[in-house]
Amino acid sequence: MTSRLVKEAVTLSLTQSGPQADQMIQQLEVLIDDADRTMTAKTEKAVVTARGARSFALGLSLIATLLSLGLAAFLARGIT
């Protein structure tokens, strides 16, 4: 009697938990895909921002170099 009840309980548990587990797995896969897309978009944005910052720093250093050369030429002309 008890083993039959255990078998029925296991069968009932499997028939109910199986579809619920499949549904949970599908929902988790959707959430993981959304997280992957968000992470990819944020990574691409960070790369673009880093490239822009590098270009800005390079431009700023070139301007500073030209200004320092101009100042040096101006001061050297005054000495000679």
mmCIF file of the N, C-alpha and C atoms, coordinates in Angstrom:
data_MODEL
# 
_entry.id   MODEL 
# 
loop_
_atom_site.group_PDB 
_atom_site.id 
_atom_site.type_symbol 
_atom_site.label_atom_id 
_atom_site.label_alt_id 
_atom_site.label_comp_id 
_atom_site.label_asym_id 
_atom_site.label_entity_id 
_atom_site.label_seq_id 
_atom_site.pdbx_PDB_ins_code 
_atom_site.Cartn_x 
_atom_site.Cartn_y 
_atom_site.Cartn_z 
_atom_site.occupancy 
_atom_site.B_iso_or_equiv 
_atom_site.pdbx_formal_charge 
_atom_site.auth_seq_id 
_atom_site.auth_comp_id 
_atom_site.auth_asym_id 
_atom_site.auth_atom_id 
_atom_site.pdbx_PDB_model_num 
ATOM 1   N N  . MET A 1 1  ? 0.827  -1.197 0.000   1.00 0.00 ? 1  MET A N  1 
ATOM 2   C CA . MET A 1 1  ? 0.000  0.000  0.000   1.00 0.00 ? 1  MET A CA 1 
ATOM 3   C C  . MET A 1 1  ? 0.866  1.253  0.000   1.00 0.00 ? 1  MET A C  1 
ATOM 4   N N  . THR A 1 2  ? 1.858  1.283  0.864   1.00 0.00 ? 2  THR A N  1 
ATOM 5   C CA . THR A 1 2  ? 2.695  2.462  0.982   1.00 0.00 ? 2  THR A CA 1 
ATOM 6   C C  . THR A 1 2  ? 3.531  2.666  -0.268  1.00 0.00 ? 2  THR A C  1 
ATOM 7   N N  . SER A 1 3  ? 4.066  1.605  -0.829  1.00 0.00 ? 3  SER A N  1 
ATOM 8   C CA . SER A 1 3  ? 4.892  1.753  -2.019  1.00 0.00 ? 3  SER A CA 1 
ATOM 9   C C  . SER A 1 3  ? 4.057  2.257  -3.196  1.00 0.00 ? 3  SER A C  1 
ATOM 10  N N  . ARG A 1 4  ? 2.793  1.845  -3.258  1.00 0.00 ? 4  ARG A N  1 
ATOM 11  C CA . ARG A 1 4  ? 1.923  2.334  -4.321  1.00 0.00 ? 4  ARG A CA 1 
ATOM 12  C C  . ARG A 1 4  ? 1.672  3.831  -4.146  1.00 0.00 ? 4  ARG A C  1 
ATOM 13  N N  . LEU A 1 5  ? 1.480  4.272  -2.930  1.00 0.00 ? 5  LEU A N  1 
ATOM 14  C CA . LEU A 1 5  ? 1.263  5.694  -2.658  1.00 0.00 ? 5  LEU A CA 1 
ATOM 15  C C  . LEU A 1 5  ? 2.514  6.500  -2.984  1.00 0.00 ? 5  LEU A C  1 
ATOM 16  N N  . VAL A 1 6  ? 3.669  5.944  -2.683  1.00 0.00 ? 6  VAL A N  1 
ATOM 17  C CA . VAL A 1 6  ? 4.930  6.619  -2.983  1.00 0.00 ? 6  VAL A CA 1 
ATOM 18  C C  . VAL A 1 6  ? 5.090  6.744  -4.490  1.00 0.00 ? 6  VAL A C  1 
ATOM 19  N N  . LYS A 1 7  ? 4.796  5.653  -5.214  1.00 0.00 ? 7  LYS A N  1 
ATOM 20  C CA . LYS A 1 7  ? 4.901  5.694  -6.674  1.00 0.00 ? 7  LYS A CA 1 
ATOM 21  C C  . LYS A 1 7  ? 3.937  6.733  -7.260  1.00 0.00 ? 7  LYS A C  1 
ATOM 22  N N  . GLU A 1 8  ? 2.729  6.806  -6.723  1.00 0.00 ? 8  GLU A N  1 
ATOM 23  C CA . GLU A 1 8  ? 1.750  7.788  -7.200  1.00 0.00 ? 8  GLU A CA 1 
ATOM 24  C C  . GLU A 1 8  ? 2.213  9.208  -6.894  1.00 0.00 ? 8  GLU A C  1 
ATOM 25  N N  . ALA A 1 9  ? 2.788  9.394  -5.724  1.00 0.00 ? 9  ALA A N  1 
ATOM 26  C CA . ALA A 1 9  ? 3.286  10.720 -5.347  1.00 0.00 ? 9  ALA A CA 1 
ATOM 27  C C  . ALA A 1 9  ? 4.432  11.141 -6.258  1.00 0.00 ? 9  ALA A C  1 
ATOM 28  N N  . VAL A 1 10 ? 5.324  10.203 -6.541  1.00 0.00 ? 10 VAL A N  1 
ATOM 29  C CA . VAL A 1 10 ? 6.452  10.511 -7.432  1.00 0.00 ? 10 VAL A CA 1 
ATOM 30  C C  . VAL A 1 10 ? 5.944  10.815 -8.832  1.00 0.00 ? 10 VAL A C  1 
ATOM 31  N N  . THR A 1 11 ? 5.021  10.017 -9.325  1.00 0.00 ? 11 THR A N  1 
ATOM 32  C CA . THR A 1 11 ? 4.457  10.241 -10.660 1.00 0.00 ? 11 THR A CA 1 
ATOM 33  C C  . THR A 1 11 ? 3.758  11.593 -10.727 1.00 0.00 ? 11 THR A C  1 
ATOM 34  N N  . LEU A 1 12 ? 2.976  11.903 -9.724  1.00 0.00 ? 12 LEU A N  1 
ATOM 35  C CA . LEU A 1 12 ? 2.275  13.192 -9.688  1.00 0.00 ? 12 LEU A CA 1 
ATOM 36  C C  . LEU A 1 12 ? 3.271  14.334 -9.611  1.00 0.00 ? 12 LEU A C  1 
ATOM 37  N N  . SER A 1 13 ? 4.301  14.180 -8.822  1.00 0.00 ? 13 SER A N  1 
ATOM 38  C CA . SER A 1 13 ? 5.322  15.220 -8.694  1.00 0.00 ? 13 SER A CA 1 
ATOM 39  C C  . SER A 1 13 ? 6.028  15.456 -10.020 1.00 0.00 ? 13 SER A C  1 
ATOM 40  N N  . LEU A 1 14 ? 6.372  14.371 -10.699 1.00 0.00 ? 14 LEU A N  1 
ATOM 41  C CA . LEU A 1 14 ? 7.066  14.506 -11.982 1.00 0.00 ? 14 LEU A CA 1 
ATOM 42  C C  . LEU A 1 14 ? 6.175  15.135 -13.050 1.00 0.00 ? 14 LEU A C  1 
ATOM 43  N N  . THR A 1 15 ? 4.915  14.783 -13.070 1.00 0.00 ? 15 THR A N  1 
ATOM 44  C CA . THR A 1 15 ? 4.023  15.348 -14.088 1.00 0.00 ? 15 THR A CA 1 
ATOM 45  C C  . THR A 1 15 ? 3.753  16.817 -13.842 1.00 0.00 ? 15 THR A C  1 
ATOM 46  N N  . GLN A 1 16 ? 3.782  17.240 -12.598 1.00 0.00 ? 16 GLN A N  1 
ATOM 47  C CA . GLN A 1 16 ? 3.546  18.656 -12.301 1.00 0.00 ? 16 GLN A CA 1 
ATOM 48  C C  . GLN A 1 16 ? 4.832  19.473 -12.369 1.00 0.00 ? 16 GLN A C  1 
ATOM 49  N N  . SER A 1 17 ? 5.920  18.918 -11.870 1.00 0.00 ? 17 SER A N  1 
ATOM 50  C CA . SER A 1 17 ? 7.157  19.700 -11.816 1.00 0.00 ? 17 SER A CA 1 
ATOM 51  C C  . SER A 1 17 ? 7.860  19.758 -13.162 1.00 0.00 ? 17 SER A C  1 
ATOM 52  N N  . GLY A 1 18 ? 7.678  18.772 -14.010 1.00 0.00 ? 18 GLY A N  1 
ATOM 53  C CA . GLY A 1 18 ? 8.320  18.760 -15.317 1.00 0.00 ? 18 GLY A CA 1 
ATOM 54  C C  . GLY A 1 18 ? 7.969  19.977 -16.161 1.00 0.00 ? 18 GLY A C  1 
ATOM 55  N N  . PRO A 1 19 ? 6.702  20.228 -16.422 1.00 0.00 ? 19 PRO A N  1 
ATOM 56  C CA . PRO A 1 19 ? 6.336  21.412 -17.218 1.00 0.00 ? 19 PRO A CA 1 
ATOM 57  C C  . PRO A 1 19 ? 6.716  22.730 -16.539 1.00 0.00 ? 19 PRO A C  1 
ATOM 58  N N  . GLN A 1 20 ? 6.613  22.776 -15.213 1.00 0.00 ? 20 GLN A N  1 
ATOM 59  C CA . GLN A 1 20 ? 6.997  23.988 -14.496 1.00 0.00 ? 20 GLN A CA 1 
ATOM 60  C C  . GLN A 1 20 ? 8.495  24.228 -14.623 1.00 0.00 ? 20 GLN A C  1 
ATOM 61  N N  . ALA A 1 21 ? 9.277  23.175 -14.546 1.00 0.00 ? 21 ALA A N  1 
ATOM 62  C CA . ALA A 1 21 ? 10.727 23.315 -14.691 1.00 0.00 ? 21 ALA A CA 1 
ATOM 63  C C  . ALA A 1 21 ? 11.078 23.771 -16.102 1.00 0.00 ? 21 ALA A C  1 
ATOM 64  N N  . ASP A 1 22 ? 10.406 23.199 -17.100 1.00 0.00 ? 22 ASP A N  1 
ATOM 65  C CA . ASP A 1 22 ? 10.652 23.628 -18.480 1.00 0.00 ? 22 ASP A CA 1 
ATOM 66  C C  . ASP A 1 22 ? 10.320 25.101 -18.668 1.00 0.00 ? 22 ASP A C  1 
ATOM 67  N N  . GLN A 1 23 ? 9.230  25.534 -18.085 1.00 0.00 ? 23 GLN A N  1 
ATOM 68  C CA . GLN A 1 23 ? 8.826  26.944 -18.190 1.00 0.00 ? 23 GLN A CA 1 
ATOM 69  C C  . GLN A 1 23 ? 9.855  27.842 -17.497 1.00 0.00 ? 23 GLN A C  1 
ATOM 70  N N  . MET A 1 24 ? 10.329 27.411 -16.323 1.00 0.00 ? 24 MET A N  1 
ATOM 71  C CA . MET A 1 24 ? 11.338 28.201 -15.617 1.00 0.00 ? 24 MET A CA 1 
ATOM 72  C C  . MET A 1 24 ? 12.632 28.278 -16.418 1.00 0.00 ? 24 MET A C  1 
ATOM 73  N N  . ILE A 1 25 ? 13.012 27.177 -17.048 1.00 0.00 ? 25 ILE A N  1 
ATOM 74  C CA . ILE A 1 25 ? 14.233 27.173 -17.857 1.00 0.00 ? 25 ILE A CA 1 
ATOM 75  C C  . ILE A 1 25 ? 14.091 28.113 -19.039 1.00 0.00 ? 25 ILE A C  1 
ATOM 76  N N  . GLN A 1 26 ? 12.939 28.108 -19.684 1.00 0.00 ? 26 GLN A N  1 
ATOM 77  C CA . GLN A 1 26 ? 12.711 29.019 -20.808 1.00 0.00 ? 26 GLN A CA 1 
ATOM 78  C C  . GLN A 1 26 ? 12.767 30.479 -20.355 1.00 0.00 ? 26 GLN A C  1 
ATOM 79  N N  . GLN A 1 27 ? 12.170 30.775 -19.212 1.00 0.00 ? 27 GLN A N  1 
ATOM 80  C CA . GLN A 1 27 ? 12.207 32.144 -18.689 1.00 0.00 ? 27 GLN A CA 1 
ATOM 81  C C  . GLN A 1 27 ? 13.640 32.553 -18.355 1.00 0.00 ? 27 GLN A C  1 
ATOM 82  N N  . LEU A 1 28 ? 14.393 31.644 -17.762 1.00 0.00 ? 28 LEU A N  1 
ATOM 83  C CA . LEU A 1 28 ? 15.794 31.949 -17.441 1.00 0.00 ? 28 LEU A CA 1 
ATOM 84  C C  . LEU A 1 28 ? 16.616 32.174 -18.709 1.00 0.00 ? 28 LEU A C  1 
ATOM 85  N N  . GLU A 1 29 ? 16.369 31.387 -19.742 1.00 0.00 ? 29 GLU A N  1 
ATOM 86  C CA . GLU A 1 29 ? 17.090 31.577 -21.001 1.00 0.00 ? 29 GLU A CA 1 
ATOM 87  C C  . GLU A 1 29 ? 16.781 32.937 -21.615 1.00 0.00 ? 29 GLU A C  1 
ATOM 88  N N  . VAL A 1 30 ? 15.517 33.366 -21.518 1.00 0.00 ? 30 VAL A N  1 
ATOM 89  C CA . VAL A 1 30 ? 15.143 34.692 -22.026 1.00 0.00 ? 30 VAL A CA 1 
ATOM 90  C C  . VAL A 1 30 ? 15.866 35.777 -21.239 1.00 0.00 ? 30 VAL A C  1 
ATOM 91  N N  . LEU A 1 31 ? 15.912 35.640 -19.922 1.00 0.00 ? 31 LEU A N  1 
ATOM 92  C CA . LEU A 1 31 ? 16.596 36.623 -19.082 1.00 0.00 ? 31 LEU A CA 1 
ATOM 93  C C  . LEU A 1 31 ? 18.099 36.648 -19.377 1.00 0.00 ? 31 LEU A C  1 
ATOM 94  N N  . ILE A 1 32 ? 18.684 35.485 -19.589 1.00 0.00 ? 32 ILE A N  1 
ATOM 95  C CA . ILE A 1 32 ? 20.115 35.425 -19.897 1.00 0.00 ? 32 ILE A CA 1 
ATOM 96  C C  . ILE A 1 32 ? 20.396 36.089 -21.240 1.00 0.00 ? 32 ILE A C  1 
ATOM 97  N N  . ASP A 1 33 ? 19.546 35.837 -22.228 1.00 0.00 ? 33 ASP A N  1 
ATOM 98  C CA . ASP A 1 33 ? 19.723 36.470 -23.539 1.00 0.00 ? 33 ASP A CA 1 
ATOM 99  C C  . ASP A 1 33 ? 19.599 37.990 -23.439 1.00 0.00 ? 33 ASP A C  1 
ATOM 100 N N  . ASP A 1 34 ? 18.634 38.458 -22.652 1.00 0.00 ? 34 ASP A N  1 
ATOM 101 C CA . ASP A 1 34 ? 18.486 39.909 -22.452 1.00 0.00 ? 34 ASP A CA 1 
ATOM 102 C C  . ASP A 1 34 ? 19.727 40.496 -21.775 1.00 0.00 ? 34 ASP A C  1 
ATOM 103 N N  . ALA A 1 35 ? 20.237 39.790 -20.780 1.00 0.00 ? 35 ALA A N  1 
ATOM 104 C CA . ALA A 1 35 ? 21.433 40.266 -20.081 1.00 0.00 ? 35 ALA A CA 1 
ATOM 105 C C  . ALA A 1 35 ? 22.633 40.290 -21.022 1.00 0.00 ? 35 ALA A C  1 
ATOM 106 N N  . ASP A 1 36 ? 22.744 39.288 -21.876 1.00 0.00 ? 36 ASP A N  1 
ATOM 107 C CA . ASP A 1 36 ? 23.846 39.259 -22.845 1.00 0.00 ? 36 ASP A CA 1 
ATOM 108 C C  . ASP A 1 36 ? 23.761 40.427 -23.817 1.00 0.00 ? 36 ASP A C  1 
ATOM 109 N N  . ARG A 1 37 ? 22.552 40.715 -24.307 1.00 0.00 ? 37 ARG A N  1 
ATOM 110 C CA . ARG A 1 37 ? 22.389 41.848 -25.230 1.00 0.00 ? 37 ARG A CA 1 
ATOM 111 C C  . ARG A 1 37 ? 22.719 43.170 -24.541 1.00 0.00 ? 37 ARG A C  1 
ATOM 112 N N  . THR A 1 38 ? 22.282 43.319 -23.315 1.00 0.00 ? 38 THR A N  1 
ATOM 113 C CA . THR A 1 38 ? 22.570 44.543 -22.570 1.00 0.00 ? 38 THR A CA 1 
ATOM 114 C C  . THR A 1 38 ? 24.068 44.691 -22.338 1.00 0.00 ? 38 THR A C  1 
ATOM 115 N N  . MET A 1 39 ? 24.726 43.595 -21.961 1.00 0.00 ? 39 MET A N  1 
ATOM 116 C CA . MET A 1 39 ? 26.162 43.633 -21.713 1.00 0.00 ? 39 MET A CA 1 
ATOM 117 C C  . MET A 1 39 ? 26.925 43.964 -22.996 1.00 0.00 ? 39 MET A C  1 
ATOM 118 N N  . THR A 1 40 ? 26.505 43.402 -24.116 1.00 0.00 ? 40 THR A N  1 
ATOM 119 C CA . THR A 1 40 ? 27.161 43.680 -25.389 1.00 0.00 ? 40 THR A CA 1 
ATOM 120 C C  . THR A 1 40 ? 27.011 45.144 -25.767 1.00 0.00 ? 40 THR A C  1 
ATOM 121 N N  . ALA A 1 41 ? 25.809 45.685 -25.580 1.00 0.00 ? 41 ALA A N  1 
ATOM 122 C CA . ALA A 1 41 ? 25.577 47.099 -25.906 1.00 0.00 ? 41 ALA A CA 1 
ATOM 123 C C  . ALA A 1 41 ? 26.416 48.010 -25.017 1.00 0.00 ? 41 ALA A C  1 
ATOM 124 N N  . LYS A 1 42 ? 26.487 47.703 -23.740 1.00 0.00 ? 42 LYS A N  1 
ATOM 125 C CA . LYS A 1 42 ? 27.283 48.523 -22.830 1.00 0.00 ? 42 LYS A CA 1 
ATOM 126 C C  . LYS A 1 42 ? 28.773 48.426 -23.141 1.00 0.00 ? 42 LYS A C  1 
ATOM 127 N N  . THR A 1 43 ? 29.219 47.243 -23.533 1.00 0.00 ? 43 THR A N  1 
ATOM 128 C CA . THR A 1 43 ? 30.627 47.066 -23.892 1.00 0.00 ? 43 THR A CA 1 
ATOM 129 C C  . THR A 1 43 ? 30.965 47.876 -25.133 1.00 0.00 ? 43 THR A C  1 
ATOM 130 N N  . GLU A 1 44 ? 30.095 47.829 -26.134 1.00 0.00 ? 44 GLU A N  1 
ATOM 131 C CA . GLU A 1 44 ? 30.328 48.605 -27.353 1.00 0.00 ? 44 GLU A CA 1 
ATOM 132 C C  . GLU A 1 44 ? 30.347 50.105 -27.055 1.00 0.00 ? 44 GLU A C  1 
ATOM 133 N N  . LYS A 1 45 ? 29.465 50.546 -26.178 1.00 0.00 ? 45 LYS A N  1 
ATOM 134 C CA . LYS A 1 45 ? 29.433 51.964 -25.807 1.00 0.00 ? 45 LYS A CA 1 
ATOM 135 C C  . LYS A 1 45 ? 30.720 52.351 -25.083 1.00 0.00 ? 45 LYS A C  1 
ATOM 136 N N  . ALA A 1 46 ? 31.221 51.475 -24.218 1.00 0.00 ? 46 ALA A N  1 
ATOM 137 C CA . ALA A 1 46 ? 32.464 51.760 -23.503 1.00 0.00 ? 46 ALA A CA 1 
ATOM 138 C C  . ALA A 1 46 ? 33.646 51.836 -24.464 1.00 0.00 ? 46 ALA A C  1 
ATOM 139 N N  . VAL A 1 47 ? 33.661 50.967 -25.469 1.00 0.00 ? 47 VAL A N  1 
ATOM 140 C CA . VAL A 1 47 ? 34.748 50.993 -26.449 1.00 0.00 ? 47 VAL A CA 1 
ATOM 141 C C  . VAL A 1 47 ? 34.719 52.300 -27.238 1.00 0.00 ? 47 VAL A C  1 
ATOM 142 N N  . VAL A 1 48 ? 33.535 52.717 -27.652 1.00 0.00 ? 48 VAL A N  1 
ATOM 143 C CA . VAL A 1 48 ? 33.403 53.978 -28.394 1.00 0.00 ? 48 VAL A CA 1 
ATOM 144 C C  . VAL A 1 48 ? 33.841 55.154 -27.529 1.00 0.00 ? 48 VAL A C  1 
ATOM 145 N N  . THR A 1 49 ? 33.455 55.152 -26.271 1.00 0.00 ? 49 THR A N  1 
ATOM 146 C CA . THR A 1 49 ? 33.837 56.227 -25.359 1.00 0.00 ? 49 THR A CA 1 
ATOM 147 C C  . THR A 1 49 ? 35.354 56.251 -25.157 1.00 0.00 ? 49 THR A C  1 
ATOM 148 N N  . ALA A 1 50 ? 35.966 55.086 -25.012 1.00 0.00 ? 50 ALA A N  1 
ATOM 149 C CA . ALA A 1 50 ? 37.418 55.014 -24.829 1.00 0.00 ? 50 ALA A CA 1 
ATOM 150 C C  . ALA A 1 50 ? 38.156 55.526 -26.068 1.00 0.00 ? 50 ALA A C  1 
ATOM 151 N N  . ARG A 1 51 ? 37.651 55.181 -27.243 1.00 0.00 ? 51 ARG A N  1 
ATOM 152 C CA . ARG A 1 51 ? 38.280 55.681 -28.468 1.00 0.00 ? 51 ARG A CA 1 
ATOM 153 C C  . ARG A 1 51 ? 38.161 57.199 -28.568 1.00 0.00 ? 51 ARG A C  1 
ATOM 154 N N  . GLY A 1 52 ? 37.011 57.730 -28.196 1.00 0.00 ? 52 GLY A N  1 
ATOM 155 C CA . GLY A 1 52 ? 36.827 59.182 -28.206 1.00 0.00 ? 52 GLY A CA 1 
ATOM 156 C C  . GLY A 1 52 ? 37.758 59.870 -27.221 1.00 0.00 ? 52 GLY A C  1 
ATOM 157 N N  . ALA A 1 53 ? 37.911 59.278 -26.053 1.00 0.00 ? 53 ALA A N  1 
ATOM 158 C CA . ALA A 1 53 ? 38.803 59.856 -25.051 1.00 0.00 ? 53 ALA A CA 1 
ATOM 159 C C  . ALA A 1 53 ? 40.255 59.822 -25.518 1.00 0.00 ? 53 ALA A C  1 
ATOM 160 N N  . ARG A 1 54 ? 40.623 58.740 -26.187 1.00 0.00 ? 54 ARG A N  1 
ATOM 161 C CA . ARG A 1 54 ? 41.988 58.643 -26.708 1.00 0.00 ? 54 ARG A CA 1 
ATOM 162 C C  . ARG A 1 54 ? 42.231 59.715 -27.775 1.00 0.00 ? 54 ARG A C  1 
ATOM 163 N N  . SER A 1 55 ? 41.270 59.920 -28.648 1.00 0.00 ? 55 SER A N  1 
ATOM 164 C CA . SER A 1 55 ? 41.413 60.942 -29.687 1.00 0.00 ? 55 SER A CA 1 
ATOM 165 C C  . SER A 1 55 ? 41.488 62.331 -29.071 1.00 0.00 ? 55 SER A C  1 
ATOM 166 N N  . PHE A 1 56 ? 40.678 62.579 -28.051 1.00 0.00 ? 56 PHE A N  1 
ATOM 167 C CA . PHE A 1 56 ? 40.699 63.877 -27.375 1.00 0.00 ? 56 PHE A CA 1 
ATOM 168 C C  . PHE A 1 56 ? 42.058 64.117 -26.721 1.00 0.00 ? 56 PHE A C  1 
ATOM 169 N N  . ALA A 1 57 ? 42.577 63.096 -26.036 1.00 0.00 ? 57 ALA A N  1 
ATOM 170 C CA . ALA A 1 57 ? 43.868 63.244 -25.365 1.00 0.00 ? 57 ALA A CA 1 
ATOM 171 C C  . ALA A 1 57 ? 44.983 63.474 -26.382 1.00 0.00 ? 57 ALA A C  1 
ATOM 172 N N  . LEU A 1 58 ? 44.946 62.780 -27.487 1.00 0.00 ? 58 LEU A N  1 
ATOM 173 C CA . LEU A 1 58 ? 45.959 62.965 -28.516 1.00 0.00 ? 58 LEU A CA 1 
ATOM 174 C C  . LEU A 1 58 ? 45.885 64.371 -29.107 1.00 0.00 ? 58 LEU A C  1 
ATOM 175 N N  . GLY A 1 59 ? 44.685 64.843 -29.390 1.00 0.00 ? 59 GLY A N  1 
ATOM 176 C CA . GLY A 1 59 ? 44.510 66.205 -29.914 1.00 0.00 ? 59 GLY A CA 1 
ATOM 177 C C  . GLY A 1 59 ? 44.976 67.253 -28.929 1.00 0.00 ? 59 GLY A C  1 
ATOM 178 N N  . LEU A 1 60 ? 44.643 67.051 -27.673 1.00 0.00 ? 60 LEU A N  1 
ATOM 179 C CA . LEU A 1 60 ? 45.048 68.004 -26.638 1.00 0.00 ? 60 LEU A CA 1 
ATOM 180 C C  . LEU A 1 60 ? 46.566 68.035 -26.491 1.00 0.00 ? 60 LEU A C  1 
ATOM 181 N N  . SER A 1 61 ? 47.207 66.881 -26.573 1.00 0.00 ? 61 SER A N  1 
ATOM 182 C CA . SER A 1 61 ? 48.671 66.860 -26.456 1.00 0.00 ? 61 SER A CA 1 
ATOM 183 C C  . SER A 1 61 ? 49.325 67.525 -27.665 1.00 0.00 ? 61 SER A C  1 
ATOM 184 N N  . LEU A 1 62 ? 48.760 67.370 -28.845 1.00 0.00 ? 62 LEU A N  1 
ATOM 185 C CA . LEU A 1 62 ? 49.303 68.039 -30.024 1.00 0.00 ? 62 LEU A CA 1 
ATOM 186 C C  . LEU A 1 62 ? 49.180 69.567 -29.905 1.00 0.00 ? 62 LEU A C  1 
ATOM 187 N N  . ILE A 1 63 ? 48.031 70.011 -29.414 1.00 0.00 ? 63 ILE A N  1 
ATOM 188 C CA . ILE A 1 63 ? 47.841 71.455 -29.229 1.00 0.00 ? 63 ILE A CA 1 
ATOM 189 C C  . ILE A 1 63 ? 48.832 71.987 -28.201 1.00 0.00 ? 63 ILE A C  1 
ATOM 190 N N  . ALA A 1 64 ? 49.011 71.251 -27.097 1.00 0.00 ? 64 ALA A N  1 
ATOM 191 C CA . ALA A 1 64 ? 49.953 71.682 -26.066 1.00 0.00 ? 64 ALA A CA 1 
ATOM 192 C C  . ALA A 1 64 ? 51.381 71.734 -26.613 1.00 0.00 ? 64 ALA A C  1 
ATOM 193 N N  . THR A 1 65 ? 51.735 70.761 -27.442 1.00 0.00 ? 65 THR A N  1 
ATOM 194 C CA . THR A 1 65 ? 53.070 70.748 -28.042 1.00 0.00 ? 65 THR A CA 1 
ATOM 195 C C  . THR A 1 65 ? 53.263 71.950 -28.960 1.00 0.00 ? 65 THR A C  1 
ATOM 196 N N  . LEU A 1 66 ? 52.278 72.232 -29.786 1.00 0.00 ? 66 LEU A N  1 
ATOM 197 C CA . LEU A 1 66 ? 52.376 73.385 -30.690 1.00 0.00 ? 66 LEU A CA 1 
ATOM 198 C C  . LEU A 1 66 ? 52.452 74.699 -29.913 1.00 0.00 ? 66 LEU A C  1 
ATOM 199 N N  . LEU A 1 67 ? 51.666 74.833 -28.855 1.00 0.00 ? 67 LEU A N  1 
ATOM 200 C CA . LEU A 1 67 ? 51.724 76.048 -28.041 1.00 0.00 ? 67 LEU A CA 1 
ATOM 201 C C  . LEU A 1 67 ? 53.081 76.198 -27.364 1.00 0.00 ? 67 LEU A C  1 
ATOM 202 N N  . SER A 1 68 ? 53.637 75.090 -26.878 1.00 0.00 ? 68 SER A N  1 
ATOM 203 C CA . SER A 1 68 ? 54.943 75.186 -26.220 1.00 0.00 ? 68 SER A CA 1 
ATOM 204 C C  . SER A 1 68 ? 56.037 75.529 -27.233 1.00 0.00 ? 68 SER A C  1 
ATOM 205 N N  . LEU A 1 69 ? 55.953 74.998 -28.446 1.00 0.00 ? 69 LEU A N  1 
ATOM 206 C CA . LEU A 1 69 ? 56.916 75.361 -29.484 1.00 0.00 ? 69 LEU A CA 1 
ATOM 207 C C  . LEU A 1 69 ? 56.781 76.831 -29.867 1.00 0.00 ? 69 LEU A C  1 
ATOM 208 N N  . GLY A 1 70 ? 55.561 77.299 -29.954 1.00 0.00 ? 70 GLY A N  1 
ATOM 209 C CA . GLY A 1 70 ? 55.336 78.716 -30.256 1.00 0.00 ? 70 GLY A CA 1 
ATOM 210 C C  . GLY A 1 70 ? 55.889 79.623 -29.178 1.00 0.00 ? 70 GLY A C  1 
ATOM 211 N N  . LEU A 1 71 ? 55.649 79.260 -27.924 1.00 0.00 ? 71 LEU A N  1 
ATOM 212 C CA . LEU A 1 71 ? 56.182 80.054 -26.818 1.00 0.00 ? 71 LEU A CA 1 
ATOM 213 C C  . LEU A 1 71 ? 57.703 80.013 -26.803 1.00 0.00 ? 71 LEU A C  1 
ATOM 214 N N  . ALA A 1 72 ? 58.267 78.845 -27.051 1.00 0.00 ? 72 ALA A N  1 
ATOM 215 C CA . ALA A 1 72 ? 59.739 78.735 -27.101 1.00 0.00 ? 72 ALA A CA 1 
ATOM 216 C C  . ALA A 1 72 ? 60.306 79.588 -28.219 1.00 0.00 ? 72 ALA A C  1 
ATOM 217 N N  . ALA A 1 73 ? 59.684 79.584 -29.364 1.00 0.00 ? 73 ALA A N  1 
ATOM 218 C CA . ALA A 1 73 ? 60.171 80.390 -30.491 1.00 0.00 ? 73 ALA A CA 1 
ATOM 219 C C  . ALA A 1 73 ? 60.050 81.872 -30.159 1.00 0.00 ? 73 ALA A C  1 
ATOM 220 N N  . PHE A 1 74 ? 58.977 82.250 -29.512 1.00 0.00 ? 74 PHE A N  1 
ATOM 221 C CA . PHE A 1 74 ? 58.787 83.656 -29.154 1.00 0.00 ? 74 PHE A CA 1 
ATOM 222 C C  . PHE A 1 74 ? 59.842 84.114 -28.139 1.00 0.00 ? 74 PHE A C  1 
ATOM 223 N N  . LEU A 1 75 ? 60.097 83.283 -27.132 1.00 0.00 ? 75 LEU A N  1 
ATOM 224 C CA . LEU A 1 75 ? 61.102 83.633 -26.132 1.00 0.00 ? 75 LEU A CA 1 
ATOM 225 C C  . LEU A 1 75 ? 62.504 83.601 -26.715 1.00 0.00 ? 75 LEU A C  1 
ATOM 226 N N  . ALA A 1 76 ? 62.789 82.652 -27.598 1.00 0.00 ? 76 ALA A N  1 
ATOM 227 C CA . ALA A 1 76 ? 64.122 82.579 -28.212 1.00 0.00 ? 76 ALA A CA 1 
ATOM 228 C C  . ALA A 1 76 ? 64.368 83.772 -29.108 1.00 0.00 ? 76 ALA A C  1 
ATOM 229 N N  . ARG A 1 77 ? 63.344 84.242 -29.791 1.00 0.00 ? 77 ARG A N  1 
ATOM 230 C CA . ARG A 1 77 ? 63.508 85.410 -30.663 1.00 0.00 ? 77 ARG A CA 1 
ATOM 231 C C  . ARG A 1 77 ? 63.811 86.649 -29.843 1.00 0.00 ? 77 ARG A C  1 
ATOM 232 N N  . GLY A 1 78 ? 63.253 86.735 -28.663 1.00 0.00 ? 78 GLY A N  1 
ATOM 233 C CA . GLY A 1 78 ? 63.515 87.885 -27.815 1.00 0.00 ? 78 GLY A CA 1 
ATOM 234 C C  . GLY A 1 78 ? 64.911 87.893 -27.241 1.00 0.00 ? 78 GLY A C  1 
ATOM 235 N N  . ILE A 1 79 ? 65.532 86.729 -27.092 1.00 0.00 ? 79 ILE A N  1 
ATOM 236 C CA . ILE A 1 79 ? 66.873 86.619 -26.531 1.00 0.00 ? 79 ILE A CA 1 
ATOM 237 C C  . ILE A 1 79 ? 67.922 87.013 -27.570 1.00 0.00 ? 79 ILE A C  1 
ATOM 238 N N  . THR A 1 80 ? 67.743 86.628 -28.800 1.00 0.00 ? 80 THR A N  1 
ATOM 239 C CA . THR A 1 80 ? 68.770 86.874 -29.802 1.00 0.00 ? 80 THR A CA 1 
ATOM 240 C C  . THR A 1 80 ? 68.649 88.209 -30.466 1.00 0.00 ? 80 THR A C  1 
# 
